[in-house]
Amino acid sequence: QVQLVESGGGLVQPGGSLRLSCAASGSRFSIYTMGWYRQAPGKQRELVAAITSGGRTNYADSVQGRFTISRDNAKNTVYLQMTSLKPEDTAVYYCNARNGENSYWGQGTQVTVSS
């Protein structure tokens, strides 16, 4: 079992930055592929970025070059650094841990980009 707690969301102006954190409890954090997903009102949840246990990353085209995912296995934490934020980035952001058939979700953190 893995419990995930996101933090760092909030209200930011267009062009601003935020860093989301996801703290994991439970065992063997380092073996999980960690991902950030988001869901805007009326839309499906979508993958934003992911990082494998080996550190390989992938990003949605819409955030490539603006967002950076990283992980600190010593702290059982994954981060999402978001820069050049746009109003269309507004969503609830969810952390996910996946290993084989096992998949765990956090409760989500709201990110609102508005002037």
Accessible surface in RSA format (square Angstrom, percent):
REM  Atomic radii and reference values for relative SASA: ProtOr
REM  Chains: A
REM  Algorithm: Lee & Richards
REM  Probe-radius: 1.40
REM  Slices: 20
REM RES _ NUM      All-atoms   Total-Side   Main-Chain    Non-polar    All polar
REM                ABS   REL    ABS   REL    ABS   REL    ABS   REL    ABS   REL
RES GLN A   1   154.61  86.5 114.61  83.8  40.00  95.2  48.47 103.2 106.14  80.5
RES VAL A   2    10.47   6.9   3.53   3.2   6.95  16.7   3.53   3.1   6.95  18.8
RES GLN A   3    93.36  52.2  88.93  65.0   4.43  10.5  55.42 118.0  37.94  28.8
RES LEU A   4    10.26   5.7   0.05   0.0  10.20  25.7   0.05   0.0  10.20  27.5
RES VAL A   5    89.57  58.9  87.46  79.2   2.11   5.1  87.46  76.0   2.11   5.7
RES GLU A   6     7.94   4.6   0.00   0.0   7.94  18.9   0.00   0.0   7.94   6.5
RES SER A   7    60.62  51.2  55.92  74.6   4.70  10.8  41.16  87.6  19.46  27.3
RES GLY A   8    36.84  45.4   0.00   N/A  36.84  45.4  24.80  68.1  12.04  27.0
RES GLY A   9    29.91  36.9   0.00   N/A  29.91  36.9   2.45   6.7  27.46  61.5
RES GLY A  10    29.79  36.7   0.00   N/A  29.79  36.7  29.77  81.7   0.03   0.1
RES LEU A  11   132.60  73.8  99.83  71.4  32.78  82.4  99.86  70.1  32.74  88.1
RES VAL A  12    21.18  13.9  16.36  14.8   4.82  11.6  21.18  18.4   0.00   0.0
RES GLN A  13   122.48  68.5 120.65  88.2   1.83   4.4  31.64  67.3  90.84  68.9
RES PRO A  14    61.08  44.5  38.94  35.5  22.14  80.5  39.43  32.6  21.65 134.6
RES GLY A  15    55.67  68.7   0.00   N/A  55.67  68.7  29.44  80.8  26.23  58.8
RES GLY A  16    21.51  26.5   0.00   N/A  21.51  26.5  20.84  57.2   0.67   1.5
RES SER A  17    59.41  50.2  39.70  53.0  19.71  45.4  23.25  49.5  36.16  50.7
RES LEU A  18    35.04  19.5  30.03  21.5   5.01  12.6  35.04  24.6   0.00   0.0
RES ARG A  19   132.27  55.5 116.57  59.4  15.70  37.4  26.46  36.2 105.81  64.1
RES LEU A  20     0.00   0.0   0.00   0.0   0.00   0.0   0.00   0.0   0.00   0.0
RES SER A  21    24.46  20.7  24.46  32.6   0.00   0.0  12.27  26.1  12.19  17.1
RES CYS A  22     0.00   0.0   0.00   0.0   0.00   0.0   0.00   0.0   0.00   0.0
RES ALA A  23    51.99  47.8  49.40  76.2   2.59   5.9  49.67  69.9   2.33   6.2
RES ALA A  24    11.59  10.7   1.41   2.2  10.17  23.1   2.42   3.4   9.17  24.3
RES SER A  25    57.71  48.8  52.38  69.9   5.33  12.3  48.92 104.2   8.79  12.3
RES GLY A  26    44.21  54.5   0.00   N/A  44.21  54.5  23.09  63.4  21.12  47.3
RES SER A  27    75.69  64.0  64.86  86.6  10.83  24.9  44.68  95.2  31.01  43.4
RES ARG A  28   166.97  70.1 146.64  74.8  20.33  48.4  58.12  79.4 108.85  66.0
RES PHE A  29     9.35   4.7   4.22   2.6   5.14  13.4   5.82   3.5   3.53  10.1
RES SER A  30    49.51  41.8  45.43  60.6   4.08   9.4  20.39  43.4  29.12  40.8
RES ILE A  31    55.96  31.8  43.41  32.3  12.55  30.3  46.28  33.3   9.69  26.3
RES TYR A  32    16.81   7.8  16.81   9.6   0.00   0.0   0.58   0.4  16.22  20.0
RES THR A  33    24.92  17.7  24.04  24.4   0.88   2.1   4.83   6.5  20.09  30.4
RES MET A  34     0.00   0.0   0.00   0.0   0.00   0.0   0.00   0.0   0.00   0.0
RES GLY A  35     3.02   3.7   0.00   N/A   3.02   3.7   2.47   6.8   0.56   1.2
RES TRP A  36     0.00   0.0   0.00   0.0   0.00   0.0   0.00   0.0   0.00   0.0
RES TYR A  37    48.41  22.6  48.41  27.5   0.00   0.0  20.64  15.5  27.77  34.2
RES ARG A  38    15.36   6.4  15.23   7.8   0.13   0.3   2.65   3.6  12.71   7.7
RES GLN A  39    63.36  35.4  59.32  43.4   4.04   9.6  11.45  24.4  51.91  39.4
RES ALA A  40    22.29  20.5  18.78  29.0   3.51   8.0  19.27  27.1   3.02   8.0
RES PRO A  41   122.91  89.6  94.35  86.0  28.56 103.8 106.89  88.3  16.02  99.6
RES GLY A  42    92.48 114.0   0.00   N/A  92.48 114.0  45.55 125.0  46.94 105.1
RES LYS A  43   143.42  70.0 130.53  80.1  12.89  30.7  82.71  74.4  60.71  64.7
RES GLN A  44   163.12  91.2 149.31 109.1  13.81  32.9  54.02 115.0 109.10  82.7
RES ARG A  45    90.60  38.0  65.68  33.5  24.92  59.3  23.10  31.6  67.50  40.9
RES GLU A  46    78.96  45.3  73.77  55.8   5.19  12.3  30.21  58.4  48.75  39.8
RES LEU A  47    60.45  33.7  50.40  36.1  10.05  25.3  50.40  35.4  10.05  27.0
RES VAL A  48     0.81   0.5   0.77   0.7   0.05   0.1   0.81   0.7   0.00   0.0
RES ALA A  49     0.00   0.0   0.00   0.0   0.00   0.0   0.00   0.0   0.00   0.0
RES ALA A  50     8.68   8.0   8.55  13.2   0.13   0.3   8.66  12.2   0.02   0.1
RES ILE A  51    10.21   5.8  10.14   7.6   0.07   0.2  10.21   7.4   0.00   0.0
RES THR A  52    36.24  25.8  36.24  36.7   0.00   0.0  33.38  44.8   2.86   4.3
RES SER A  53    60.92  51.5  42.09  56.2  18.84  43.4   9.13  19.4  51.80  72.6
RES GLY A  54    75.58  93.2   0.00   N/A  75.58  93.2  39.54 108.5  36.04  80.7
RES GLY A  55    39.04  48.1   0.00   N/A  39.04  48.1  20.46  56.1  18.58  41.6
RES ARG A  56   183.74  77.1 174.09  88.7   9.65  23.0  72.26  98.8 111.48  67.6
RES THR A  57    56.10  39.9  33.93  34.4  22.17  52.8  11.87  15.9  44.23  66.9
RES ASN A  58    75.27  51.9  70.25  67.9   5.02  12.1  37.52  90.3  37.75  36.5
RES TYR A  59    44.90  21.0  24.06  13.7  20.84  54.2  18.04  13.6  26.86  33.1
RES ALA A  60    26.52  24.4  15.19  23.4  11.33  25.8  26.10  36.7   0.42   1.1
RES ASP A  61   141.02  98.8 118.07 117.5  22.95  54.3  38.76  91.2 102.25 102.0
RES SER A  62    63.12  53.3  41.80  55.8  21.32  49.1  51.48 109.6  11.65  16.3
RES VAL A  63     0.18   0.1   0.18   0.2   0.00   0.0   0.18   0.2   0.00   0.0
RES GLN A  64   115.13  64.4  96.72  70.7  18.40  43.8  39.95  85.0  75.18  57.0
RES GLY A  65    74.95  92.4   0.00   N/A  74.95  92.4  39.73 109.0  35.22  78.9
RES ARG A  66    31.46  13.2  26.58  13.5   4.88  11.6  24.79  33.9   6.68   4.0
RES PHE A  67     5.20   2.6   0.00   0.0   5.20  13.5   0.00   0.0   5.20  14.9
RES THR A  68    75.89  54.0  74.96  76.0   0.93   2.2  44.59  59.9  31.30  47.3
RES ILE A  69     5.08   2.9   0.00   0.0   5.08  12.2   0.00   0.0   5.08  13.8
RES SER A  70    48.59  41.1  47.68  63.6   0.91   2.1  33.54  71.4  15.05  21.1
RES ARG A  71    38.18  16.0  11.38   5.8  26.80  63.8  11.95  16.3  26.23  15.9
RES ASP A  72    44.48  31.2  40.14  40.0   4.34  10.3  14.01  33.0  30.47  30.4
RES ASN A  73    63.85  44.0  48.29  46.7  15.55  37.5  20.01  48.2  43.84  42.4
RES ALA A  74   102.46  94.2  56.53  87.2  45.93 104.5  68.60  96.6  33.86  89.7
RES LYS A  75   140.03  68.3 118.72  72.8  21.31  50.7  73.73  66.4  66.30  70.6
RES ASN A  76    44.53  30.7  44.44  42.9   0.08   0.2   8.05  19.4  36.48  35.3
RES THR A  77    13.54   9.6  13.54  13.7   0.00   0.0   4.59   6.2   8.96  13.5
RES VAL A  78     0.00   0.0   0.00   0.0   0.00   0.0   0.00   0.0   0.00   0.0
RES TYR A  79    32.99  15.4  32.99  18.8   0.00   0.0  18.47  13.9  14.52  17.9
RES LEU A  80     0.00   0.0   0.00   0.0   0.00   0.0   0.00   0.0   0.00   0.0
RES GLN A  81    63.73  35.6  63.49  46.4   0.24   0.6  32.26  68.7  31.48  23.9
RES MET A  82     0.00   0.0   0.00   0.0   0.00   0.0   0.00   0.0   0.00   0.0
RES THR A  83    48.95  34.8  48.95  49.6   0.00   0.0  38.03  51.1  10.92  16.5
RES SER A  84    58.21  49.2  53.41  71.3   4.80  11.1  18.66  39.7  39.55  55.4
RES LEU A  85     2.69   1.5   0.00   0.0   2.69   6.8   0.00   0.0   2.69   7.2
RES LYS A  86    85.60  41.8  84.98  52.1   0.62   1.5  39.10  35.2  46.50  49.5
RES PRO A  87    74.37  54.2  67.48  61.5   6.89  25.1  67.84  56.0   6.53  40.6
RES GLU A  88   122.48  70.3  96.91  73.3  25.57  60.9  61.96 119.9  60.52  49.4
RES ASP A  89     0.68   0.5   0.68   0.7   0.00   0.0   0.00   0.0   0.68   0.7
RES THR A  90    36.11  25.7  32.55  33.0   3.56   8.5  30.53  41.0   5.58   8.4
RES ALA A  91     1.24   1.1   0.45   0.7   0.78   1.8   1.24   1.7   0.00   0.0
RES VAL A  92    41.74  27.5  41.59  37.7   0.15   0.4  41.59  36.1   0.15   0.4
RES TYR A  93     0.00   0.0   0.00   0.0   0.00   0.0   0.00   0.0   0.00   0.0
RES TYR A  94    36.06  16.8  36.06  20.5   0.00   0.0   8.80   6.6  27.26  33.6
RES CYS A  95     0.00   0.0   0.00   0.0   0.00   0.0   0.00   0.0   0.00   0.0
RES ASN A  96     4.42   3.0   4.42   4.3   0.00   0.0   0.10   0.2   4.32   4.2
RES ALA A  97     0.50   0.5   0.50   0.8   0.00   0.0   0.50   0.7   0.00   0.0
RES ARG A  98   111.99  47.0 110.15  56.2   1.84   4.4  30.30  41.4  81.69  49.5
RES ASN A  99    56.71  39.1  51.59  49.9   5.12  12.3   3.76   9.0  52.95  51.2
RES GLY A 100    69.64  85.9   0.00   N/A  69.64  85.9  44.88 123.2  24.76  55.5
RES GLU A 101   180.38 103.6 143.26 108.4  37.11  88.4  64.52 124.8 115.85  94.6
RES ASN A 102    74.45  51.3  70.78  68.4   3.67   8.8   3.78   9.1  70.68  68.3
RES SER A 103    55.96  47.3  31.78  42.4  24.18  55.7  25.84  55.0  30.11  42.2
RES TYR A 104    42.97  20.1  39.64  22.6   3.33   8.7  28.02  21.1  14.96  18.4
RES TRP A 105   107.08  43.0  79.07  38.3  28.00  65.8  61.44  32.8  45.64  74.0
RES GLY A 106     9.88  12.2   0.00   N/A   9.88  12.2   2.34   6.4   7.54  16.9
RES GLN A 107   113.87  63.7  82.74  60.5  31.14  74.1  72.13 153.5  41.75  31.7
RES GLY A 108    11.95  14.7   0.00   N/A  11.95  14.7   0.50   1.4  11.45  25.7
RES THR A 109    19.13  13.6  13.47  13.7   5.66  13.5   7.51  10.1  11.62  17.6
RES GLN A 110    85.94  48.1  77.48  56.6   8.46  20.1  49.43 105.2  36.51  27.7
RES VAL A 111     0.00   0.0   0.00   0.0   0.00   0.0   0.00   0.0   0.00   0.0
RES THR A 112    42.35  30.1  42.35  42.9   0.00   0.0  30.20  40.6  12.15  18.4
RES VAL A 113     4.45   2.9   0.00   0.0   4.45  10.7   0.00   0.0   4.45  12.1
RES SER A 114    57.26  48.4  49.21  65.7   8.05  18.5  20.96  44.6  36.30  50.9
RES SER A 115   126.69 107.1  66.75  89.1  59.94 138.1  47.88 102.0  78.81 110.4
END  Absolute sums over single chains surface
CHAIN  1 A     6064.4       4568.5       1495.8       3001.1       3063.2
END  Absolute sums over all chains
TOTAL          6064.4       4568.5       1495.8       3001.1       3063.2
